[in-house]
Amino acid sequence: MRDFERPTRDSAMMHNTNTPALQSWVAKIESRLKINPHDAEAWLALARDAGNRPVDQMRTFWERSVTHFPTHPYFWQLYIGREIQAGHHEEVEKLFSRCLHKIPSVGLNLQHVRYITQTNPPHFSVQNREKIREAYDQAVARVGFDVEAGPLYHDYITFLESCEAVGPYAEQQRSAKMREVWQKAVAVPLAGIEHMWKDYCQFEATHFPAVHEKVTKDRSYEYINAKKQGKALVPLLQSLRRDKLPSRPRTQEEERHQV
């Protein structure tokens, strides 16, 4: 059996996470980390194992992982996800407060706003909707410049569209906020910005028909500039393995390309 193949369990052992074979496997992976603390494959193998156990039993491991990789979002998202599944809201909020400000990750910020939405159903109250809106605004401020931030903008606009607006004034306020988010999005060299621009123009034509031609013309300069930047920037950044865990260089061709 290869080191990273977690022992399988028969149906009688499905709820037993401490079988001798599994304990032996964990010990073998831990010994690899003692030899090389930067062994990414060993960390990932232990994370897969921890994902099959109650978070209360594995919190020590998750804390080890985020301490060893303090600015990489991968283990933070797994750790937070396990706490969310367990319904440990206080722990979740503490973890987000520890990592959001120091890790400019679109995925981590999406996890946060989706958690805020899950725990504050927007149809329940105006206060809940305001809390979700604030979470999105903070996320855009943190990572809205990222070329992969398109899903964040999309989710935010979808949320605003879903908010009930009672009366002309409320509808005007909602449309103005949606316009603000759209205009931020089309000024960033996002992957797929052409589709974003097309949808933005349709939004202006629908919500502001009297002035949409002038407004979109004025905004087109920012869009053209962002599109131009994106043609050079997006392929470069998408070729980077930003999801890869940091490890000691081995002078491989892939590593040279990343540098």
C-alpha positions as CSV (number, residue, x, y, z in Angstrom):
1,M,0.0,0.0,0.0
2,R,1.4,3.4,-0.9
3,D,1.9,5.9,1.9
4,F,-0.9,8.2,0.9
5,E,-3.6,5.6,0.4
6,R,-5.8,5.8,3.5
7,P,-6.8,2.3,4.7
8,T,-10.4,1.4,3.7
9,R,-12.9,0.2,6.3
10,D,-15.5,-2.4,6.0
11,S,-19.1,-1.7,6.9
12,A,-18.6,-2.9,10.5
13,M,-15.9,-0.3,11.0
14,M,-17.5,2.7,9.3
15,H,-17.8,4.6,12.5
16,N,-14.5,3.5,14.0
17,T,-11.8,6.1,13.1
18,N,-9.1,4.5,15.3
19,T,-8.5,1.0,13.8
20,P,-5.0,-0.3,14.1
21,A,-4.4,0.0,10.3
22,L,-5.6,3.6,10.3
23,Q,-3.4,4.4,13.3
24,S,-0.4,2.9,11.6
25,W,-1.1,4.8,8.5
26,V,-1.4,8.1,10.4
27,A,1.9,7.4,12.2
28,K,3.6,6.7,8.9
29,I,2.5,10.0,7.4
30,E,3.4,11.9,10.6
31,S,6.9,10.4,10.4
32,R,7.2,11.8,6.9
33,L,6.4,15.3,8.3
34,K,9.1,14.9,11.0
35,I,11.6,14.3,8.3
36,N,10.3,17.0,6.0
37,P,7.8,19.5,7.6
38,H,7.1,20.9,4.2
39,D,5.9,17.7,2.7
40,A,2.7,19.0,1.0
41,E,1.5,15.5,0.0
42,A,1.7,14.4,3.6
43,W,-0.2,17.4,4.8
44,L,-2.9,16.8,2.2
45,A,-3.2,13.1,3.2
46,L,-3.7,14.0,6.8
47,A,-6.3,16.7,5.9
48,R,-8.3,14.1,3.9
49,D,-8.2,11.8,7.0
50,A,-9.2,14.7,9.3
51,G,-12.1,15.4,7.0
52,N,-13.6,12.0,7.8
53,R,-13.5,12.6,11.6
54,P,-15.4,14.9,13.9
55,V,-13.9,18.3,14.1
56,D,-13.8,18.2,17.9
57,Q,-11.3,15.3,17.6
58,M,-9.2,16.9,14.9
59,R,-9.0,20.5,16.0
60,T,-5.4,20.0,17.1
61,F,-4.5,18.9,13.5
62,W,-6.4,21.8,11.9
63,E,-4.6,24.3,14.2
64,R,-1.3,22.7,13.2
65,S,-2.1,23.0,9.5
66,V,-3.2,26.7,9.6
67,T,-0.1,27.5,11.8
68,H,2.2,25.9,9.3
69,F,0.4,27.5,6.3
70,P,-0.8,30.7,7.8
71,T,-1.4,32.6,4.6
72,H,-2.7,29.8,2.4
73,P,-6.5,29.5,2.2
74,Y,-6.7,25.8,1.6
75,F,-6.5,24.6,5.2
76,W,-8.4,27.6,6.6
77,Q,-11.3,26.8,4.3
78,L,-11.3,23.1,5.2
79,Y,-11.1,23.9,8.9
80,I,-13.9,26.5,8.7
81,G,-16.0,24.1,6.6
82,R,-15.8,21.4,9.2
83,E,-16.8,23.8,12.0
84,I,-19.7,25.1,9.9
85,Q,-20.9,21.5,9.3
86,A,-20.7,20.9,13.1
87,G,-22.7,24.0,13.8
88,H,-20.0,25.6,15.9
89,H,-20.8,29.2,15.0
90,E,-18.6,30.8,17.7
91,E,-15.6,28.8,16.4
92,V,-16.4,29.7,12.8
93,E,-16.5,33.5,13.6
94,K,-13.3,33.3,15.5
95,L,-11.6,31.5,12.6
96,F,-12.8,34.0,10.0
97,S,-11.6,36.9,12.2
98,R,-8.1,35.3,12.3
99,C,-7.7,34.8,8.5
100,L,-9.8,37.1,6.4
101,H,-7.7,40.2,6.9
102,K,-4.4,38.5,6.0
103,I,-5.4,36.1,3.1
104,P,-6.6,37.8,-0.1
105,S,-8.4,34.7,-1.3
106,V,-11.6,35.0,-3.4
107,G,-12.7,31.5,-2.3
108,L,-12.2,32.3,1.4
109,N,-14.2,35.5,1.1
110,L,-17.0,33.7,-0.8
111,Q,-17.1,31.1,2.0
112,H,-17.5,34.0,4.5
113,V,-20.4,35.8,2.7
114,R,-22.2,32.5,2.0
115,Y,-21.9,31.6,5.7
116,I,-23.3,35.1,6.7
117,T,-26.1,34.5,4.2
118,Q,-26.8,31.0,5.6
119,T,-26.9,32.2,9.2
120,N,-28.8,35.5,8.5
121,P,-31.6,34.5,6.0
122,P,-32.2,37.7,4.0
123,H,-36.0,37.2,3.8
124,F,-36.3,37.3,7.6
125,S,-35.5,41.0,8.1
126,V,-34.0,44.2,6.8
127,Q,-31.2,43.9,9.4
128,N,-30.2,40.5,8.0
129,R,-30.0,41.9,4.5
130,E,-27.9,44.8,5.7
131,K,-25.5,42.4,7.4
132,I,-25.1,40.4,4.2
133,R,-24.6,43.6,2.1
134,E,-21.9,44.7,4.5
135,A,-20.2,41.3,4.2
136,Y,-20.2,41.6,0.4
137,D,-18.9,45.1,0.5
138,Q,-16.0,44.0,2.8
139,A,-15.2,41.1,0.5
140,V,-15.1,43.3,-2.6
141,A,-12.8,45.7,-0.7
142,R,-10.5,42.9,0.2
143,V,-10.4,40.9,-3.0
144,G,-12.5,42.7,-5.7
145,F,-9.3,43.5,-7.6
146,D,-8.5,39.8,-8.2
147,V,-8.9,38.6,-11.8
148,E,-10.8,35.6,-10.4
149,A,-13.3,37.8,-8.4
150,G,-16.0,37.4,-11.1
151,P,-18.1,34.9,-9.0
152,L,-18.0,37.3,-6.0
153,Y,-19.4,40.1,-8.0
154,H,-22.0,37.8,-9.6
155,D,-23.1,36.5,-6.2
156,Y,-23.4,40.0,-4.9
157,I,-25.5,41.3,-7.8
158,T,-27.7,38.2,-7.6
159,F,-28.2,38.9,-3.9
160,L,-29.2,42.5,-4.5
161,E,-31.6,41.4,-7.2
162,S,-33.3,39.0,-4.8
163,C,-33.8,41.7,-2.1
164,E,-37.4,42.9,-1.9
165,A,-37.8,46.6,-2.7
166,V,-41.1,48.0,-1.5
167,G,-42.0,51.3,-3.1
168,P,-40.2,53.6,-5.7
169,Y,-37.6,54.9,-3.2
170,A,-36.5,51.4,-2.1
171,E,-36.3,50.3,-5.8
172,Q,-34.2,53.3,-6.7
173,Q,-31.9,52.6,-3.8
174,R,-31.5,49.0,-4.8
175,S,-30.8,49.9,-8.5
176,A,-28.3,52.5,-7.4
177,K,-26.4,49.9,-5.3
178,M,-26.5,47.3,-8.1
179,R,-25.1,50.0,-10.5
180,E,-22.3,50.7,-8.0
181,V,-21.3,47.0,-7.9
182,W,-21.6,46.5,-11.7
183,Q,-19.4,49.6,-12.3
184,K,-16.7,48.3,-9.9
185,A,-16.8,44.9,-11.6
186,V,-16.3,46.2,-15.2
187,A,-13.3,48.3,-14.1
188,V,-11.4,45.2,-13.0
189,P,-9.5,43.0,-15.4
190,L,-11.6,40.0,-14.6
191,A,-11.5,36.7,-16.3
192,G,-14.5,36.8,-18.7
193,I,-14.9,40.6,-18.4
194,E,-16.6,40.7,-21.8
195,H,-19.6,38.8,-20.5
196,M,-19.7,41.0,-17.4
197,W,-19.7,44.2,-19.6
198,K,-22.5,42.8,-21.8
199,D,-24.7,42.0,-18.7
200,Y,-23.9,45.5,-17.2
201,C,-25.0,47.2,-20.4
202,Q,-28.3,45.2,-20.3
203,F,-28.7,46.2,-16.7
204,E,-28.3,49.9,-17.5
205,A,-30.8,49.6,-20.4
206,T,-33.3,47.9,-18.2
207,H,-33.1,50.1,-15.1
208,F,-32.0,53.4,-16.5
209,P,-33.3,53.5,-20.1
210,A,-33.2,57.3,-20.3
211,V,-29.5,57.7,-19.6
212,H,-28.1,54.2,-20.3
213,E,-26.3,55.1,-23.6
214,K,-24.4,58.1,-22.0
215,V,-23.6,56.1,-18.8
216,T,-22.3,53.1,-20.6
217,K,-20.3,55.3,-23.0
218,D,-18.7,57.0,-20.1
219,R,-17.9,53.7,-18.4
220,S,-16.6,52.1,-21.6
221,Y,-13.2,53.7,-21.2
222,E,-12.6,52.0,-17.9
223,Y,-13.9,48.7,-19.4
224,I,-11.6,49.0,-22.4
225,N,-8.6,49.6,-20.2
226,A,-9.5,46.7,-17.9
227,K,-10.0,44.4,-20.9
228,K,-6.6,45.5,-22.3
229,Q,-4.9,44.8,-18.9
230,G,-6.8,41.5,-18.7
231,K,-5.5,40.2,-22.0
232,A,-1.9,40.4,-20.5
233,L,-2.7,39.7,-16.9
234,V,-5.3,36.9,-16.9
235,P,-3.3,34.3,-18.9
236,L,-0.3,35.0,-16.7
237,L,-2.1,34.6,-13.4
238,Q,-4.2,31.7,-14.5
239,S,-0.9,29.8,-15.3
240,L,0.2,30.2,-11.7
241,R,-0.6,27.4,-9.3
242,R,-2.0,29.6,-6.6
243,D,-3.8,26.6,-5.1
244,K,-0.5,24.7,-4.7
245,L,0.8,24.4,-1.1
246,P,4.3,25.9,-0.6
247,S,7.1,23.4,-0.4
248,R,10.9,23.4,-0.7
249,P,12.0,23.9,-4.3
250,R,13.2,20.9,-6.2
251,T,14.4,22.8,-9.3
252,Q,11.8,21.2,-11.5
253,E,10.7,22.7,-14.8
254,E,7.2,23.4,-13.4
255,E,8.8,25.4,-10.5
256,R,11.0,27.4,-12.9
257,H,7.8,28.3,-14.9
258,Q,6.0,29.4,-11.7
259,V,8.9,31.7,-10.8
